């Protein structure tokens, strides 16, 4: 396994783990969605509310599987 593959695996795991932590945090769904949107905006990624909802749905599906 190359170092680059290992790095990608680590980053992917960190993203999924962070998503799970945000989704299972004891906050309202609207608050979580606004936090996700704010984090993405800070990184220069602009998303609509429907795109944020789709992202949350995708993360939830991946966590449940």
Jmol script that loads the backbone (N, CA, C; Angstrom):
load data "model"
ATOM      1  N   UNK A   1       0.853  -1.172   0.000  1.00  0.00           N
ATOM      2  CA  UNK A   1       0.000   0.000   0.000  1.00  0.00           C
ATOM      3  C   UNK A   1       0.901   1.239   0.000  1.00  0.00           C
ATOM      4  N   UNK A   2       0.700   2.101  -0.953  1.00  0.00           N
ATOM      5  CA  UNK A   2       1.552   3.280  -1.048  1.00  0.00           C
ATOM      6  C   UNK A   2       1.160   4.318   0.003  1.00  0.00           C
ATOM      7  N   UNK A   3       2.064   5.217   0.249  1.00  0.00           N
ATOM      8  CA  UNK A   3       1.811   6.275   1.233  1.00  0.00           C
ATOM      9  C   UNK A   3       0.646   7.161   0.821  1.00  0.00           C
ATOM     10  N   UNK A   4       0.510   7.413  -0.479  1.00  0.00           N
ATOM     11  CA  UNK A   4      -0.573   8.267  -0.971  1.00  0.00           C
ATOM     12  C   UNK A   4      -1.927   7.595  -0.743  1.00  0.00           C
ATOM     13  N   UNK A   5      -2.004   6.296  -0.973  1.00  0.00           N
ATOM     14  CA  UNK A   5      -3.244   5.553  -0.740  1.00  0.00           C
ATOM     15  C   UNK A   5      -3.598   5.576   0.740  1.00  0.00           C
ATOM     16  N   UNK A   6      -2.610   5.404   1.572  1.00  0.00           N
ATOM     17  CA  UNK A   6      -2.828   5.443   3.012  1.00  0.00           C
ATOM     18  C   UNK A   6      -3.327   6.825   3.450  1.00  0.00           C
ATOM     19  N   UNK A   7      -2.760   7.864   2.875  1.00  0.00           N
ATOM     20  CA  UNK A   7      -3.191   9.225   3.186  1.00  0.00           C
ATOM     21  C   UNK A   7      -4.644   9.444   2.773  1.00  0.00           C
ATOM     22  N   UNK A   8      -5.011   8.990   1.567  1.00  0.00           N
ATOM     23  CA  UNK A   8      -6.393   9.122   1.108  1.00  0.00           C
ATOM     24  C   UNK A   8      -7.352   8.345   2.012  1.00  0.00           C
ATOM     25  N   UNK A   9      -6.952   7.175   2.439  1.00  0.00           N
ATOM     26  CA  UNK A   9      -7.797   6.379   3.340  1.00  0.00           C
ATOM     27  C   UNK A   9      -7.987   7.106   4.667  1.00  0.00           C
ATOM     28  N   UNK A  10      -6.924   7.691   5.185  1.00  0.00           N
ATOM     29  CA  UNK A  10      -7.012   8.423   6.441  1.00  0.00           C
ATOM     30  C   UNK A  10      -7.924   9.636   6.315  1.00  0.00           C
ATOM     31  N   UNK A  11      -7.755  10.404   5.243  1.00  0.00           N
ATOM     32  CA  UNK A  11      -8.584  11.595   5.027  1.00  0.00           C
ATOM     33  C   UNK A  11     -10.041  11.207   4.850  1.00  0.00           C
ATOM     34  N   UNK A  12     -10.297  10.156   4.076  1.00  0.00           N
ATOM     35  CA  UNK A  12     -11.672   9.691   3.889  1.00  0.00           C
ATOM     36  C   UNK A  12     -12.308   9.271   5.199  1.00  0.00           C
ATOM     37  N   UNK A  13     -11.558   8.551   6.014  1.00  0.00           N
ATOM     38  CA  UNK A  13     -12.062   8.135   7.325  1.00  0.00           C
ATOM     39  C   UNK A  13     -12.324   9.311   8.242  1.00  0.00           C
ATOM     40  N   UNK A  14     -11.457  10.303   8.168  1.00  0.00           N
ATOM     41  CA  UNK A  14     -11.650  11.501   8.998  1.00  0.00           C
ATOM     42  C   UNK A  14     -12.911  12.255   8.591  1.00  0.00           C
ATOM     43  N   UNK A  15     -13.173  12.326   7.289  1.00  0.00           N
ATOM     44  CA  UNK A  15     -14.369  13.020   6.807  1.00  0.00           C
ATOM     45  C   UNK A  15     -15.625  12.288   7.252  1.00  0.00           C
ATOM     46  N   UNK A  16     -15.648  10.975   7.080  1.00  0.00           N
ATOM     47  CA  UNK A  16     -16.813  10.191   7.496  1.00  0.00           C
ATOM     48  C   UNK A  16     -16.996  10.271   9.012  1.00  0.00           C
ATOM     49  N   UNK A  17     -15.908  10.207   9.756  1.00  0.00           N
ATOM     50  CA  UNK A  17     -15.987  10.311  11.209  1.00  0.00           C
ATOM     51  C   UNK A  17     -16.508  11.659  11.672  1.00  0.00           C
ATOM     52  N   UNK A  18     -16.038  12.716  11.022  1.00  0.00           N
ATOM     53  CA  UNK A  18     -16.522  14.050  11.375  1.00  0.00           C
ATOM     54  C   UNK A  18     -17.997  14.194  11.036  1.00  0.00           C
ATOM     55  N   UNK A  19     -18.393  13.648   9.891  1.00  0.00           N
ATOM     56  CA  UNK A  19     -19.805  13.685   9.511  1.00  0.00           C
ATOM     57  C   UNK A  19     -20.669  12.940  10.514  1.00  0.00           C
ATOM     58  N   UNK A  20     -20.199  11.787  10.952  1.00  0.00           N
ATOM     59  CA  UNK A  20     -20.949  11.004  11.941  1.00  0.00           C
ATOM     60  C   UNK A  20     -21.050  11.764  13.263  1.00  0.00           C
ATOM     61  N   UNK A  21     -19.966  12.382  13.676  1.00  0.00           N
ATOM     62  CA  UNK A  21     -19.985  13.137  14.927  1.00  0.00           C
ATOM     63  C   UNK A  21     -20.982  14.291  14.863  1.00  0.00           C
ATOM     64  N   UNK A  22     -21.014  14.967  13.737  1.00  0.00           N
ATOM     65  CA  UNK A  22     -21.951  16.087  13.576  1.00  0.00           C
ATOM     66  C   UNK A  22     -23.380  15.577  13.548  1.00  0.00           C
ATOM     67  N   UNK A  23     -23.615  14.475  12.831  1.00  0.00           N
ATOM     68  CA  UNK A  23     -24.982  13.966  12.695  1.00  0.00           C
ATOM     69  C   UNK A  23     -25.530  13.394  13.995  1.00  0.00           C
ATOM     70  N   UNK A  24     -24.672  12.819  14.824  1.00  0.00           N
ATOM     71  CA  UNK A  24     -25.142  12.216  16.063  1.00  0.00           C
ATOM     72  C   UNK A  24     -25.035  13.144  17.261  1.00  0.00           C
ATOM     73  N   UNK A  25     -24.610  14.364  17.038  1.00  0.00           N
ATOM     74  CA  UNK A  25     -24.539  15.347  18.115  1.00  0.00           C
ATOM     75  C   UNK A  25     -25.956  15.696  18.568  1.00  0.00           C
ATOM     76  N   UNK A  26     -26.135  15.998  19.829  1.00  0.00           N
ATOM     77  CA  UNK A  26     -27.477  16.296  20.342  1.00  0.00           C
ATOM     78  C   UNK A  26     -27.924  17.725  20.018  1.00  0.00           C
ATOM     79  N   UNK A  27     -28.060  18.015  18.741  1.00  0.00           N
ATOM     80  CA  UNK A  27     -28.527  19.328  18.303  1.00  0.00           C
ATOM     81  C   UNK A  27     -29.676  19.145  17.321  1.00  0.00           C
ATOM     82  N   UNK A  28     -30.419  20.219  17.103  1.00  0.00           N
ATOM     83  CA  UNK A  28     -31.497  20.192  16.122  1.00  0.00           C
ATOM     84  C   UNK A  28     -30.916  20.042  14.722  1.00  0.00           C
ATOM     85  N   UNK A  29     -31.679  19.421  13.839  1.00  0.00           N
ATOM     86  CA  UNK A  29     -31.244  19.218  12.465  1.00  0.00           C
ATOM     87  C   UNK A  29     -30.924  20.517  11.747  1.00  0.00           C
ATOM     88  N   UNK A  30     -31.741  21.533  11.980  1.00  0.00           N
ATOM     89  CA  UNK A  30     -31.514  22.831  11.328  1.00  0.00           C
ATOM     90  C   UNK A  30     -30.196  23.450  11.787  1.00  0.00           C
ATOM     91  N   UNK A  31     -29.879  23.295  13.075  1.00  0.00           N
ATOM     92  CA  UNK A  31     -28.623  23.825  13.595  1.00  0.00           C
ATOM     93  C   UNK A  31     -27.427  23.106  12.972  1.00  0.00           C
ATOM     94  N   UNK A  32     -27.540  21.793  12.834  1.00  0.00           N
ATOM     95  CA  UNK A  32     -26.457  21.005  12.238  1.00  0.00           C
ATOM     96  C   UNK A  32     -26.261  21.390  10.781  1.00  0.00           C
ATOM     97  N   UNK A  33     -27.360  21.531  10.044  1.00  0.00           N
ATOM     98  CA  UNK A  33     -27.261  21.905   8.633  1.00  0.00           C
ATOM     99  C   UNK A  33     -26.622  23.282   8.470  1.00  0.00           C
ATOM    100  N   UNK A  34     -26.962  24.204   9.350  1.00  0.00           N
ATOM    101  CA  UNK A  34     -26.358  25.535   9.249  1.00  0.00           C
ATOM    102  C   UNK A  34     -24.873  25.486   9.594  1.00  0.00           C
ATOM    103  N   UNK A  35     -24.480  24.623  10.530  1.00  0.00           N
ATOM    104  CA  UNK A  35     -23.058  24.462  10.851  1.00  0.00           C
ATOM    105  C   UNK A  35     -22.296  23.877   9.669  1.00  0.00           C
ATOM    106  N   UNK A  36     -22.894  22.873   9.014  1.00  0.00           N
ATOM    107  CA  UNK A  36     -22.255  22.283   7.829  1.00  0.00           C
ATOM    108  C   UNK A  36     -22.101  23.342   6.752  1.00  0.00           C
ATOM    109  N   UNK A  37     -23.157  24.113   6.510  1.00  0.00           N
ATOM    110  CA  UNK A  37     -23.107  25.153   5.477  1.00  0.00           C
ATOM    111  C   UNK A  37     -22.031  26.191   5.805  1.00  0.00           C
ATOM    112  N   UNK A  38     -21.936  26.575   7.057  1.00  0.00           N
ATOM    113  CA  UNK A  38     -20.931  27.562   7.466  1.00  0.00           C
ATOM    114  C   UNK A  38     -19.515  27.018   7.289  1.00  0.00           C
ATOM    115  N   UNK A  39     -19.296  25.758   7.659  1.00  0.00           N
ATOM    116  CA  UNK A  39     -17.973  25.154   7.475  1.00  0.00           C
ATOM    117  C   UNK A  39     -17.594  25.096   5.998  1.00  0.00           C
ATOM    118  N   UNK A  40     -18.557  24.748   5.151  1.00  0.00           N
ATOM    119  CA  UNK A  40     -18.288  24.694   3.717  1.00  0.00           C
ATOM    120  C   UNK A  40     -18.000  26.087   3.160  1.00  0.00           C
ATOM    121  N   UNK A  41     -18.748  27.092   3.623  1.00  0.00           N
ATOM    122  CA  UNK A  41     -18.509  28.467   3.161  1.00  0.00           C
ATOM    123  C   UNK A  41     -17.110  28.950   3.544  1.00  0.00           C
ATOM    124  N   UNK A  42     -16.667  28.580   4.739  1.00  0.00           N
ATOM    125  CA  UNK A  42     -15.316  28.963   5.176  1.00  0.00           C
ATOM    126  C   UNK A  42     -14.248  28.357   4.273  1.00  0.00           C
ATOM    127  N   UNK A  43     -14.557  27.191   3.702  1.00  0.00           N
ATOM    128  CA  UNK A  43     -13.625  26.529   2.785  1.00  0.00           C
ATOM    129  C   UNK A  43     -13.801  27.012   1.349  1.00  0.00           C
ATOM    130  N   UNK A  44     -14.748  27.928   1.126  1.00  0.00           N
ATOM    131  CA  UNK A  44     -14.960  28.476  -0.208  1.00  0.00           C
ATOM    132  C   UNK A  44     -15.922  27.672  -1.054  1.00  0.00           C
ATOM    133  N   UNK A  45     -16.689  26.790  -0.430  1.00  0.00           N
ATOM    134  CA  UNK A  45     -17.650  25.959  -1.149  1.00  0.00           C
ATOM    135  C   UNK A  45     -19.049  26.501  -0.865  1.00  0.00           C
ATOM    136  N   UNK A  46     -19.706  26.982  -1.898  1.00  0.00           N
ATOM    137  CA  UNK A  46     -21.055  27.509  -1.740  1.00  0.00           C
ATOM    138  C   UNK A  46     -22.064  26.427  -2.083  1.00  0.00           C
ATOM    139  N   UNK A  47     -23.008  26.197  -1.172  1.00  0.00           N
ATOM    140  CA  UNK A  47     -24.028  25.164  -1.367  1.00  0.00           C
ATOM    141  C   UNK A  47     -25.394  25.738  -1.027  1.00  0.00           C
ATOM    142  N   UNK A  48     -26.387  25.282  -1.761  1.00  0.00           N
ATOM    143  CA  UNK A  48     -27.758  25.671  -1.453  1.00  0.00           C
ATOM    144  C   UNK A  48     -28.283  24.789  -0.320  1.00  0.00           C
ATOM    145  N   UNK A  49     -29.426  25.160   0.227  1.00  0.00           N
ATOM    146  CA  UNK A  49     -30.030  24.368   1.296  1.00  0.00           C
ATOM    147  C   UNK A  49     -30.345  22.952   0.823  1.00  0.00           C
ATOM    148  N   UNK A  50     -30.817  22.822  -0.418  1.00  0.00           N
ATOM    149  CA  UNK A  50     -31.144  21.490  -0.919  1.00  0.00           C
ATOM    150  C   UNK A  50     -29.883  20.639  -1.077  1.00  0.00           C
ATOM    151  N   UNK A  51     -28.760  21.255  -1.444  1.00  0.00           N
ATOM    152  CA  UNK A  51     -27.503  20.510  -1.554  1.00  0.00           C
ATOM    153  C   UNK A  51     -27.008  20.066  -0.177  1.00  0.00           C
ATOM    154  N   UNK A  52     -27.186  20.907   0.825  1.00  0.00           N
ATOM    155  CA  UNK A  52     -26.812  20.544   2.196  1.00  0.00           C
ATOM    156  C   UNK A  52     -27.680  19.383   2.668  1.00  0.00           C
ATOM    157  N   UNK A  53     -28.994  19.453   2.393  1.00  0.00           N
ATOM    158  CA  UNK A  53     -29.892  18.365   2.769  1.00  0.00           C
ATOM    159  C   UNK A  53     -29.482  17.058   2.098  1.00  0.00           C
ATOM    160  N   UNK A  54     -29.094  17.121   0.823  1.00  0.00           N
ATOM    161  CA  UNK A  54     -28.664  15.925   0.099  1.00  0.00           C
ATOM    162  C   UNK A  54     -27.379  15.363   0.700  1.00  0.00           C
ATOM    163  N   UNK A  55     -26.452  16.242   1.097  1.00  0.00           N
ATOM    164  CA  UNK A  55     -25.206  15.806   1.723  1.00  0.00           C
ATOM    165  C   UNK A  55     -25.479  15.120   3.050  1.00  0.00           C
ATOM    166  N   UNK A  56     -26.338  15.702   3.857  1.00  0.00           N
ATOM    167  CA  UNK A  56     -26.694  15.101   5.147  1.00  0.00           C
ATOM    168  C   UNK A  56     -27.352  13.745   4.928  1.00  0.00           C
ATOM    169  N   UNK A  57     -28.241  13.655   3.950  1.00  0.00           N
ATOM    170  CA  UNK A  57     -28.909  12.385   3.646  1.00  0.00           C
ATOM    171  C   UNK A  57     -27.895  11.330   3.206  1.00  0.00           C
ATOM    172  N   UNK A  58     -26.944  11.727   2.384  1.00  0.00           N
ATOM    173  CA  UNK A  58     -25.926  10.792   1.907  1.00  0.00           C
ATOM    174  C   UNK A  58     -25.060  10.306   3.068  1.00  0.00           C
ATOM    175  N   UNK A  59     -24.647  11.203   3.941  1.00  0.00           N
ATOM    176  CA  UNK A  59     -23.837  10.806   5.096  1.00  0.00           C
ATOM    177  C   UNK A  59     -24.619   9.890   6.029  1.00  0.00           C
ATOM    178  N   UNK A  60     -25.891  10.199   6.233  1.00  0.00           N
ATOM    179  CA  UNK A  60     -26.728   9.374   7.097  1.00  0.00           C
ATOM    180  C   UNK A  60     -26.866   7.973   6.520  1.00  0.00           C
ATOM    181  N   UNK A  61     -27.056   7.871   5.219  1.00  0.00           N
ATOM    182  CA  UNK A  61     -27.192   6.566   4.565  1.00  0.00           C
ATOM    183  C   UNK A  61     -25.905   5.766   4.699  1.00  0.00           C
ATOM    184  N   UNK A  62     -24.759   6.412   4.521  1.00  0.00           N
ATOM    185  CA  UNK A  62     -23.479   5.726   4.622  1.00  0.00           C
ATOM    186  C   UNK A  62     -23.219   5.253   6.048  1.00  0.00           C
ATOM    187  N   UNK A  63     -23.661   6.018   7.023  1.00  0.00           N
ATOM    188  CA  UNK A  63     -23.448   5.647   8.428  1.00  0.00           C
ATOM    189  C   UNK A  63     -24.343   4.470   8.794  1.00  0.00           C
ATOM    190  N   UNK A  64     -25.566   4.459   8.303  1.00  0.00           N
ATOM    191  CA  UNK A  64     -26.515   3.403   8.624  1.00  0.00           C
ATOM    192  C   UNK A  64     -26.144   2.061   8.001  1.00  0.00           C
ATOM    193  N   UNK A  65     -25.404   2.080   6.899  1.00  0.00           N
ATOM    194  CA  UNK A  65     -25.047   0.831   6.203  1.00  0.00           C
ATOM    195  C   UNK A  65     -23.985   0.056   6.877  1.00  0.00           C
TER     196      UNK A  65
END
end "model"
wireframe off; spacefill off
backbone 0.3
color backbone group
